[in-house]
Amino acid sequence: MKADQLNGANLAYIGDAYFELSIRKYLLSRGITDQNELHNRAVRYVSAKSHNLIAGSILDVLTDDEKQIFKRGRNYKYRSHRNLNRGEYLNSSGFEAVIGYLYLEEKRDRLDFLIDKAIELIEERHE
């Protein structure tokens, strides 16, 4: 599977799954084992609102290629979602597309860097 052959929605789809798995692994590594607590904490990281916040803070560190992928994910025509700001949803999708792209391109160091920044940002917000 090649990232350049997938549309923005496809990249966001795989990026969302990879990011959520990364967050679950991170939470377990911190010794959190209670299922309710795991769920409640995970939601802090994987919601569209959080992804929108992350996207806004990492845009300035994205490479030109990553910015193009972000725009590809953000500009894909999505159906509107109830209870969700359209701009937040689109930025969330752009962030997920970048994660999906990096995952498929096997750019692990870059992927880890952006995920670590995302975790740091959300943790600072919830202190």
C-alpha positions as CSV (number, residue, x, y, z in Angstrom):
1,M,0.0,0.0,0.0
2,K,1.5,3.3,-1.1
3,A,0.5,6.6,0.7
4,D,0.7,8.6,-2.5
5,Q,-2.1,6.4,-4.0
6,L,-4.6,7.0,-1.2
7,N,-6.9,10.0,-0.8
8,G,-7.0,12.2,2.3
9,A,-9.8,10.2,3.9
10,N,-8.0,6.9,3.5
11,L,-4.8,8.4,5.0
12,A,-6.9,9.9,7.9
13,Y,-8.6,6.5,8.4
14,I,-5.3,4.6,8.9
15,G,-3.7,7.6,10.8
16,D,-6.6,7.7,13.3
17,A,-6.2,4.0,14.0
18,Y,-2.5,4.2,14.5
19,F,-2.7,7.3,16.7
20,E,-5.3,5.6,18.9
21,L,-3.2,2.4,19.2
22,S,-0.2,4.6,20.1
23,I,-2.2,6.3,22.8
24,R,-3.5,3.1,24.2
25,K,0.1,1.7,24.4
26,Y,1.3,4.9,26.0
27,L,-1.4,4.8,28.7
28,L,-0.8,1.2,29.5
29,S,3.0,1.9,29.8
30,R,2.2,4.4,32.4
31,G,0.7,1.7,34.6
32,I,-3.0,2.6,34.0
33,T,-4.9,-0.7,34.0
34,D,-8.5,0.3,35.1
35,Q,-10.7,0.0,31.9
36,N,-12.8,3.0,32.8
37,E,-9.7,5.2,33.5
38,L,-8.0,4.0,30.3
39,H,-11.1,4.9,28.2
40,N,-11.6,8.3,29.9
41,R,-7.9,9.2,29.4
42,A,-7.8,7.9,25.9
43,V,-10.7,10.1,24.9
44,R,-8.6,13.2,25.9
45,Y,-6.1,12.4,23.2
46,V,-8.2,10.9,20.4
47,S,-11.2,13.3,20.1
48,A,-11.6,15.6,17.1
49,K,-11.3,18.6,19.5
50,S,-7.9,17.3,20.7
51,H,-6.7,16.5,17.2
52,N,-7.7,20.1,16.2
53,L,-5.6,21.5,19.1
54,I,-2.7,19.3,18.2
55,A,-2.9,20.3,14.5
56,G,-2.8,23.9,15.4
57,S,0.3,23.5,17.5
58,I,2.3,21.3,15.1
59,L,1.7,23.0,11.8
60,D,4.8,25.1,12.1
61,V,7.0,22.0,12.6
62,L,5.6,20.0,9.6
63,T,7.8,19.6,6.6
64,D,6.5,20.8,3.2
65,D,5.5,17.3,2.2
66,E,3.6,16.8,5.5
67,K,1.8,20.2,5.0
68,Q,0.7,19.0,1.6
69,I,-0.6,15.7,3.2
70,F,-2.3,17.8,6.0
71,K,-4.1,19.8,3.3
72,R,-5.0,16.7,1.4
73,G,-6.6,15.2,4.5
74,R,-8.2,18.5,5.5
75,N,-9.6,19.3,2.1
76,Y,-11.2,16.0,1.4
77,K,-15.0,16.3,1.1
78,Y,-16.5,15.0,4.2
79,R,-20.1,14.8,5.3
80,S,-20.9,17.1,8.1
81,H,-21.1,15.7,11.6
82,R,-23.6,16.6,14.2
83,N,-22.2,18.3,17.4
84,L,-18.9,19.0,15.7
85,N,-17.4,22.2,14.4
86,R,-16.6,21.7,10.7
87,G,-13.2,23.4,11.0
88,E,-12.2,21.3,14.0
89,Y,-13.2,18.1,12.1
90,L,-11.3,19.1,9.0
91,N,-8.1,20.0,11.0
92,S,-8.5,16.7,12.9
93,S,-8.7,14.8,9.6
94,G,-5.6,16.7,8.4
95,F,-3.6,15.6,11.5
96,E,-4.8,12.0,11.1
97,A,-3.8,12.1,7.4
98,V,-0.2,13.1,8.4
99,I,0.0,10.3,10.9
100,G,-1.3,7.8,8.3
101,Y,1.1,9.0,5.7
102,L,4.1,8.8,8.1
103,Y,3.0,5.3,9.2
104,L,2.6,4.0,5.6
105,E,5.9,5.6,4.5
106,E,7.5,3.9,7.6
107,K,9.0,7.2,8.8
108,R,9.0,6.0,12.4
109,D,11.3,8.6,13.9
110,R,9.2,11.4,12.5
111,L,6.0,9.6,13.5
112,D,7.3,9.2,17.1
113,F,8.3,12.8,17.2
114,L,4.9,14.1,16.3
115,I,3.0,11.7,18.5
116,D,5.3,12.6,21.5
117,K,4.5,16.3,20.8
118,A,0.8,15.5,20.7
119,I,1.0,13.6,24.0
120,E,2.9,16.5,25.6
121,L,0.4,19.0,24.4
122,I,-2.6,17.1,25.7
123,E,-1.0,16.4,29.0
124,E,-0.1,20.0,29.6
125,R,-3.8,20.9,28.8
126,H,-5.1,18.4,31.4
127,E,-2.7,19.1,34.3
